[in-house]
Amino acid sequence: MGNRKRVAAERRKTKPAVIGGMIAVVVGGAGFGVYALYGGGAAADDRTQNTSAAADQKAIKTGPLSAVEVTATATRFLTAWQQGKPAVAAAATDDTKAATALLTGYTKDAHLTGVTVTPGARTGDKIAYSVQATVSYKGLKKPLAYKSSLTVVRSATTGEPRVDWHASVLHPDLKDGDTLVTGESGTPPVKALDRDGDELTAAEYPSLGTVIDGLREKYGKKAGGKAGVELRVVRAKGSKSSDKTLVALSKGTPGTVKTTLNPTLQAAAERQVKTQARSSVVVLRPSTGEILAVANASPGFNTAFLGSLAPGSTMKTITSSMLIEKGLASADKAHPCPKYFTYGGWKFHNDDMFEIKGGTFKASFARSCNTAFISQAGKLDNDSLTKQAQQVFGLSLNDWAIGVPSFDGSVPVQTAAQKAASLIGQGGVRMNPLNMASVAATIESGTFRQPYLVSPDVDHRKLATASRTMSADTLSQLRELMAYTAAYGTAAEPMSGVTGNVGAKTGSAEVDGQEKPNGWFTAYRGDLAAAGVVQAGGHGADTSGPIVASLLKLGG
């Protein structure tokens, strides 16, 4: 016994050891002090193994992770990944099967070699790191460098710390279900052109990176180009996102695809979204459906086309058309706007609990009175709003073909309180700026024309249509509501200086966990319609309103 104690004491005095080709130094248990990862050796792998007998005897640990647990788990994972040991790395995650498949493919399918992982500082349970590797394929080589991060969590079943596995741990552009593949792309690259025939690049227009990827996916094989050899992200089956090229080992010959984008409006839209974090905007031509501009402050995901967000009070445009058609509201007739209205067990209220006594429906629309709409829920069928969105505005049918992937809005049939909430753009209703710009365009022109980025003449595809239009009286009243709101209502401030035939509607959508709502704004001026959203930014008049209004001032 005495000998064992002396040996243990001597071990505690030793300096940090080189184990399995990894040098690790942890300072004060506070996180990563300094460490580097090297290939080779398997001793570190042995330390990760726990016998089932020992596991059975230990009580399941709970509570927050310690800095040592986070550091050790991350080190174990990153070291095994760098050493090319996918099974060992995957064992440090909470999804061994998915992690093994993707880590194996990192070498086998993506042909990545010489991997070096350099960790950064620990921030709570999260650790960032940079990765350098070489893409090698049939004698072609190119370097790859990027940054990513991982989060360590405590397993609910074992109590052990594990890497919270998502595909983005391996590469930030990966979503769960995606893969990395190197080889002949199969789809030739494309050169996207604006409406004037000049080239559009992501370098000049950052928001168009995902758009160009989508154009390549749809038109690459039809545009006359020749495929190259690339490392690319291959999206999961059923994904709305397009494949993405990370490294081109040999460039293919691009074909050309002409779009409807207006270079002046596109450049202006890019400038505008830089003024508000998490903003997105779309500009359309109502008379044709042509998409003239699309921009996102965060260009990695095309929220403008693919977002699925509650549109808040901008949805009242569609709801108003329905109420007018059904004789439940009329622009200049009296309409209730109480402070509160209870329906389906929910007590709804207006912003700041305001009420309008003896006011008209036009006044309620202009001030965005929620209860003016909620109060009519009991007079509607469960599918009334769904039918109006589909039949008049061409939404929620999943049949748009704009030339790149898009989400066409969703207005599901709902009951009770959710039905009422849908009337004011909450509940299960989901839209994006493309959808709401289309709504404004339909009101301006009187007819739904499916938006498109590439002319249907290019590939003879069929555009979506709506089964009917609004009556002349309904359309006239709806335009009156929009014009009044732009001049005297919640949209008046941002629309100041926007002249001509104009109309607008603001919106604010509450989102669980967000301190500020998503701010929406949809409007038109002559033959120009636009819509935007600023996520978690606040009221639409203050956030997306100035973005939309500035673009409308450029034309119409």
N, C-alpha and C positions, 0 to 999 in steps of 0.2 A: 504493500500500500504506500509506504514511504517513497519508494522509487517512482511510483506512478505520479505522486504529487510533485516530485521534483521535475519530472519530465514535463508535466503540464505547465509548471511555472516557467521552465526554460522556453517552452513554445510561445508563451505570452510575451516574452522579451524579444522574439525574433522580429526582423524587419519584414515589410510586405514582400511576399514571395512571387516569383514568376511561376504561374500555374497554367499549364495547357497553352502556353504561348500568349497569355494575357497578363498585362501588368495592371493591377487595380489598386488605387489608393483612395480611401474614403476618409474625409476630414471631419472629425467630430460627429460622425453620423448625420451630418446636415445635408448630405447629398454628394454629387460628384465633385470631388476636389480636382484631381487630375487623373485621367486614365486614357490609355490608348489600347486599341484592339489589334491583334495580329493573328495571322492564320497559323494553323498547326496545333497539334496537341489535343488530347482528349481528357486530361485529368479534370478540367473544369466541368466536363459533362457528367463525370461520375458523381460530383457533389449534388447534382440536381435530383438524383434518384432517391426516393424514399421507399422503404419496404412497406408492404401492405400491413404487416403486423404493427409497425410503429405508427402508421396512420390510424389504425383502429384504436390504439391505446391513447392517442392524443385527442383532447377535446377540440372541437372546431373553434378556431379563433374568430373573433368578431371585432368590430370597431375600426377606427381609422388606421390606415397604413402608416408605418413608421418610415422615416427617410431611408433607413437601411434596407427595409423590404423593397421599397420602390427602386432604389439603386441596384440592389442585387438582382432583382428580377429583370430589369432592363438590361443589365450587363450580361446576364445569362442568355437572353434572347438575341441581343445584338452581336455577341461573340459567335454564337452558333450560326447565325445568318451569315456573318462575314466568312466563317470557316467553310461555308457550303454544306452545312448539316441541317437540312430542312426539318427532319423529324425531331431533332433535339431542340431546335428553335421553336417549333410548333408546340412542343411539350410545355413551353413556358407561357403559352397563351391560354385563353379560355375557350378557344374553338380549334382544337387540334386538327380536325379534318380539313376545314377550310384553309387554315394556315399552311398545312403540309402541302396541299395542292398548289397554292399560289407560290409558296417558297420553292417548291420543286420546279415549277414552271419558270421561275426567275432565271434559272440556269438552263434548263432543258429547252424551253420555248422562246424565251426572250434572248437567250445566248449572251448573258451578261457574265463577265469574268473579271477577276482582279478587284473584287469588291472591297472597299475600305469604308468603314463607318466611323464617323467622328462625332461622339456625343457632345451636347452642349450642357448648359446648366439645368438642374432640376427645378421645376416650378410646381410645388405641391406634388401631385401624383403624376405629373406630366413631364416627359423628357423629350426635348427636341434633338435632332441630329442631322448631320449632312452625310450624303452618300456619294462616293465616286466609284465608277466602274467603267468597263470597256465593253462596247457592243461588238461582238465578233461573229461574222457570218460569211462563210465561203470566201475567205481571204480578204474581206472588207472589214475595216475596224474604225470605230469612232468613239470618243470619250462621252460619258454621260455623267452629269453632276446635278444633284438636286437636294432639297431639304424636306424633311418630314418630321413627324413626331409620334409618340405613343403615350398611352395612358395606362397606368397599372391599377388594377382593381382587386378587391378581395373576393375570392370564389365563395359563393353562397353555400356550396356543397362541401368544400374541403377546408375553407378558411384560409387557404394559401393565397399569396399574392400571384396574380397572373396578368399578362399583357392583355388588355381589352382589345380583342382582335377585330380589325376592320381592314379591308384591302388597302386603305389609304396609309396604313402603317408601312407598307412596302413601297408605295409611291403615292404622292398626294393627289395625282390625277385619277387614281383608281377609285371606283365605287364598288361596293360589295357585289360580287358576281362578275366583275370585269376581269380580264386577263391581259398579260403583257405578251406580245408576240413579235418576233423578228423574222422577216422574210420578205418575199415579193409581196407588195401590198395588195395585189389583186385588183385594187381600185386605183386607177391613174389619178394623179393630182389634177386640180383644176385652177385656172386663172379666172377669178371672179371679176366681172366688169360692172361698172355703174351704168346708169341709163344712157350716158353719153359715150360709152365705149372705152372709158379709161379704167385702168386696173385698180382694184380695191385690195389693200393689204392690211393684215392685222397690225403691222408696224405703224401704219398711218392712222388706222381706225381700230383701236384695240378691241372694241365690242364685236368686231366681225370675225374674230378668230373661230368661235364656235359656229358662226354662220357659214364660213368658208368650209369648215369640216363637214357641215351638213350638206352643202352643195356638192362637195366631192363624193360623199356617200351616195347621193341620189343620181348625180349626173356624170361622175367620173368615167364610167364605162361607155357613156353615150357621147361624150364631148370630143372624142378623137385623140385622147392622150395615151401615153404609154406608162405603165406602172414602174416604180422604182423599188429599191430594197429599203425597208424601214423598220425601226422599232416603234410599235404603236400600241395604244390602248384599244383593245377590242371590247366593246361594250357587251354587257349581259344581254341575253335574248329577251326581247320585249322592252328594252330600254328606249326611252325617247331621245337620249343623248346620242351624239354621233361619235364614231371612232376618232381617235386623236393621234396624230403623228408626234412622237417625242424626238426621234433622231432619224434623219435620212442618210443612210449609208451610200446610196447612189440615187441621184435625183431622176425621177421619171420625166417624161415630156408632158407638160400640162395641156389639157384641152381648155377651151374657153366657155364660160357660162355668163350670159348677160343677165343682170338683175334690174329691178325697177328702182334701185336706190338713187336718191338725188345727192350728189356729192356735197353740195352746199348745206343742205339740211342734215346730212350725216355728220359732217364736221361740227356743225353747231350742236347737234345732239350729244356728241362726244364731249364737247366742252361743258355742256350743261350738267351732265351726270357727274362730272367731277366736283360740282358745287355741293352735292349732297351724297353722303355715304349711303350705300345700299339703295340707290335710286335706279329706276329703269323707265324708259320712255319709248313710245312708238308713234310714228306719224304716217297717216294714210291719205290717199286721195279718194274721197267719197264717191265720185262719179265713176271710178273704175275699180276700186279695191286695191290699187297698187300701193305697196309698202314703200314709203319714201325715205324712212330713217328708222333705225333701231339702235338703242344704246343702253348699256348697263354699267353702273359704277364698278361692279365686280364682274369683270368679263369672263371669269372662269365658268360661270353658269349663265345661260341666256334666260334670265327671269322674265324678260320682256315677251318672249315667245313660249316659254315652258313653265313659267311660274304658276303656282296653284294657290292663290291667296284669297281670303275673304275680301270682297270689294267694298264693303261698307256702304255708305249712302250713295255712291255712284250707281248702285243697283236700283235706286229709286227711280231712275230713268225708265227701266223696263217695267217696274211695278206700277208706275204712274200710267204708262200706256195701257196696261191691263185694267186698272181701276177706271180710267176714262172710258175705255171700250165697254166695260160692264155697267156703266152708269153709276158707279160708286163714288165718282169724283168728277169735278168739272173745274177748270182753271179759276173762274171768277165767282164760283158759288161757295157759300159758307161750308166750312169743313172743320171737324173737331181737332184740336191740338192740346189735349190736357197735359199736365205735368207727368202723370203716370197712366198706364193702362195695363191691366193684368189679363193675360191670355195663356191658357194651357198650364197654369200654375206658376208662370213667371211674371214678375212685375217689371215692366219695361218703363224706361223714363227717357227724357230728352237730355241733351248736353246741358249741364248746369241747372237742370230741373226747370227749364223755362216752359211757359205755356203761352198760347196765342188765343185770346178770348175774342170770339166773334170774327175770326179771320177767315180768309178764303183758302182754298187748296193751293193756289199759287203762292200765297204767303208761307204756307207750311212747307212747300217744296223749296222755296228760296232760302228759308231759314233751316232747312233740313230737320223738320220735326219728325221724330221717330214715331210718336204715338198716333200721328195722323195716318200712318200706314198700318201700324199694329192694330188699330181699332177696326180695321176692315177685314182682319184675318178670318173672323167667324162667318163672313159672307162669301168666302171663297172655297172652292174645292181644294183638296190636297195637291192636285196636279195642275192647278190653274197657272201658277207662276212658271212651272216647267214648260207647259205648252206655249205660253207666251214667248219665253226665251227661245224655244226651238222653232216655232212656226213663223215668228215675225223677225227675230234677230239672228237666226241661223246658228244658235249656240247649243252646246250640250248634246250634240249628235255624233261627235267624234268622226267627222267626215271632211274636215278641212284638208286641203292639199295645197299648201302655200309654196312648196318647193324645198322646204327644210322641215325638220321635226317641229311640231307645235302642239300645244294643249289648247283645246277648243272650248274651254269653259265647262263648268258642271253646275247644273241647277236640278238637283235630285228632288223627287217627290218626297215631301216630309209632312209630318202631322204635328198637331198640338203646338207647343211652344216653339219647336224648331221651324214649323211652317211660318209662324209669325216672324221669327228672327230672319228667315230667308227674305222676307219682304224688304228688309233694310240692309241686305247684303251681308248678313251674318249666318248663323246656322251652318248648313252644309254647302252653301253657295261658294264656288271657287272660280276665280278669274285671274287674268294677267293683263298687262297694258295692251297687248295686241287685241284681246277680246273687247276691252272697254273702249279702245279707239274705234273698233268696228261698230260698237253700239252708237257712239257719237256720229260716225259716218252714216249709219242707217237713218238716224234722226235727221241729219242734214239733207241727205238725198231722197229720203222717203222709201228707199228700197235696200234690202240687204244685198251687198255684193261681197262675196268672200274675199278677204285680203289675200294677196299673193306677192311673193318676192321674185318669182320667175314666171314669165308669161306662160300661160297654158299652151300657147302655140309652139313652144319649144319641144314639148313631149306629148302634146295632145291629151293631157290629162283632163278629167272632168272636175270642174269647181263645184263646191257645195252651193246649194240654193235654199232659200226659205220658201215655205209652202204658201205664204200669203203676205200681204202688206197691211199696214194700218189703214183705217179709213181716213179720208181726207180731213174730217173733223178732228179725229184723235191726233193725227200728225200735226195739225195746226196748233192744237192746244199744247201738245208736248213741246213744240218749238217755242211757244210763248213762255212756257215754264223755264226752259233753258235760257232764253234771252233775258227774262226778268232776273234770274239768278246771277247771270253774268253782269248785269247792270246794277242790281240793287241787293242781291243776296250774298251768300257766303263766298261766292266766287268773284265778287266785285273788285276786291283789291288786286289780285293777280291779273285780272282781265282788263284793268284800267289801261287804256292806250291801245287795246286790241279793237280795231274798228271794223265796220262792215256788218255782214250777216253773221252774227256770233251767237253762241250758246254755250253754257258750261254747267257742270255739277261737281261739287266737292264730295269727299268721302273720308271717313276715318273708321278704321276697322280695329276693334279691340282684339288682342291676341294674348292668350294665357301666358304668363311669365314675362311679358314685356311691360316696361314702365310706361312707354309711350305707344300710341296706336300706329298702325300703318296709315300713311297719308296718301289719299288718292285724288286724282283730278282728271276729268275727261271733258273735252271741249271741241268746238269746231269754229272755223272762220272761213266762210266761202267754201271753196273746194279743197279744204284742208281739215283733217280731223286728227286729234292726238289724245293720248292718255298716258299717265305716268303714275308711278307709286314710289314712295320712299318708305322702306320698311323701318319700323320702330323710330320714325322721325317726328311724329306729331301730326297735327291736323293738315289735311290736304291743301288748304288755302295757303298755308305757310311753307309747305315743303315741296310737293310735286307741282303745285299751282304755278309758281314762277317758271319752272322748267318748261311746262307745256305752253304757257302763254308766250314765252320768249320765242319758241319755235313757230307758233302761229303767226307771230308778227313778221316772219320772214316771207310769208306767202299767203295765198288764199284767193 
